[in-house]
Amino acid sequence: MTCVHLEAAEKVEPPEVDGCPECIAGGFTDWVHLRQCLACGHVACCDSSPRRHATQHFLLTHHPVMQSIEPGEYWRWCFVHETVG
């Protein structure tokens, strides 16, 4: 299943990061997985992480699609339609 947001989002090369920048800035190291916004490139932690920065980014910006940047994972998520692509 797909949606207009997933179809429009271009895949990008994931950046090399040492963790969730927002968690690191707050002195935390307990993020679980990292996600990247495909609208602006913002990197944040997933919903399994305590602070859920990727979802917070969507709620603030309304950027609809993020991708996993975990090694070996090649999927994207549309927050608007709650669809994996």
C-alpha positions as CSV (number, residue, x, y, z in Angstrom):
1,M,0.0,0.0,0.0
2,T,1.2,3.5,-0.7
3,C,0.0,7.1,-0.6
4,V,0.6,10.4,-2.4
5,H,3.2,11.5,0.2
6,L,5.2,8.3,-0.1
7,E,5.0,8.5,-3.9
8,A,6.2,12.1,-3.9
9,A,9.0,11.7,-1.3
10,E,12.5,11.1,-2.7
11,K,14.8,8.6,-1.1
12,V,18.0,10.2,0.2
13,E,21.2,8.9,1.4
14,P,21.2,8.7,5.2
15,P,23.6,11.0,7.0
16,E,26.3,9.7,9.3
17,V,25.2,10.6,12.8
18,D,26.3,9.4,16.2
19,G,22.7,9.3,17.6
20,C,19.6,11.4,18.0
21,P,20.9,15.0,18.0
22,E,18.0,16.2,20.2
23,C,18.6,13.5,22.8
24,I,22.4,14.2,22.7
25,A,21.7,17.9,23.3
26,G,19.6,17.0,26.3
27,G,22.2,14.7,27.7
28,F,20.4,11.5,26.9
29,T,21.7,8.3,25.3
30,D,18.7,6.1,25.4
31,W,17.2,6.4,21.9
32,V,16.4,3.2,20.1
33,H,16.4,3.8,16.4
34,L,16.9,6.8,14.1
35,R,14.7,8.3,11.4
36,Q,15.2,11.0,8.9
37,C,12.6,13.5,7.6
38,L,12.5,13.4,3.8
39,A,11.3,17.0,3.6
40,C,14.1,18.7,5.4
41,G,16.7,16.0,6.5
42,H,16.1,16.3,10.2
43,V,17.3,13.2,12.1
44,A,15.4,12.1,15.2
45,C,14.6,9.1,17.3
46,C,11.7,6.7,16.8
47,D,8.5,6.1,18.7
48,S,10.2,3.2,20.6
49,S,12.5,5.8,22.1
50,P,11.5,7.7,25.3
51,R,11.3,11.1,23.7
52,R,9.9,10.2,20.3
53,H,11.6,13.1,18.5
54,A,10.6,12.0,15.0
55,T,6.9,12.2,15.8
56,Q,7.5,15.5,17.6
57,H,9.1,16.8,14.5
58,F,6.1,15.8,12.4
59,L,3.7,17.4,14.8
60,L,5.7,20.6,14.7
61,T,6.4,20.8,11.0
62,H,3.7,18.6,9.3
63,H,6.5,17.1,7.1
64,P,4.7,13.8,6.2
65,V,7.4,11.2,5.4
66,M,10.4,9.9,7.2
67,Q,12.7,7.0,6.5
68,S,14.6,4.6,8.7
69,I,18.3,5.3,8.7
70,E,19.1,2.1,10.6
71,P,21.6,-0.2,8.8
72,G,19.8,-2.7,6.6
73,E,16.4,-1.0,6.9
74,Y,15.0,0.4,3.7
75,W,11.5,1.6,4.5
76,R,9.6,4.9,4.8
77,W,6.6,6.0,6.9
78,C,3.9,8.5,6.1
79,F,2.6,10.1,9.3
80,V,-0.5,11.5,7.6
81,H,-1.8,8.2,6.3
82,E,0.0,5.9,8.7
83,T,1.4,3.9,5.8
84,V,4.7,2.1,5.3
85,G,6.3,2.4,1.9
